[in-house]
Amino acid sequence: FLFGQDSATVLFIGNSYTYVNDLPGMLDSIVDAQGDYLWVDSQTQGGANFQTHVGNAATFTKIKSKAWDYVVLQAQSQEPSFPDSQVDTETLPYAEQLADSVYANHVCSEVLMFMTWGRENGDPQWTPISTFEGMNSRLRSAYLRMADSVQGSTSPVGSAWRYVRETYPSIQLYAGDGSHPSYAGTYLAACTFYASI
């Protein structure tokens, strides 16, 4: 038998991918429906990347406000899909700073990287990410690499997203902009986080 915990504290640090449709609140509702308990909070800002959060004192105030079981880190939607050398200089160092602050606050916290999804039709600015598959694959690799670098783990939302797109194509996971989640997309993300936690 596998036994999961029945209560947890979770802090989400991210941007609109987290706050559109209130992902933390939806996760809380799923947990409640299962008879478990979750204390959830978030620090989000539209378009924020990890550097934005490192430069915002409010992020560190939230981190220090509780001995969190999990702190979820979500990067700006495109940045982890960029070339590895760019991720290594513009994204990873800030993820490491945030993770270091999480561990300094509570050594038993787990940093949980929010593996986001590729845009519906990819990102045209760079050929390797110009399709959903290409962008999703690069995001997956980058989040796994970042999780390894910060001794954390990953909630594989992007992988669940790919599975649903391929297996149940009639489910519309995207909002009209082809980037943000629809209500169904947020629900899929919340279910993935429930399984991860």
Disulfide bonds with the S-S distance in Angstrom:
none
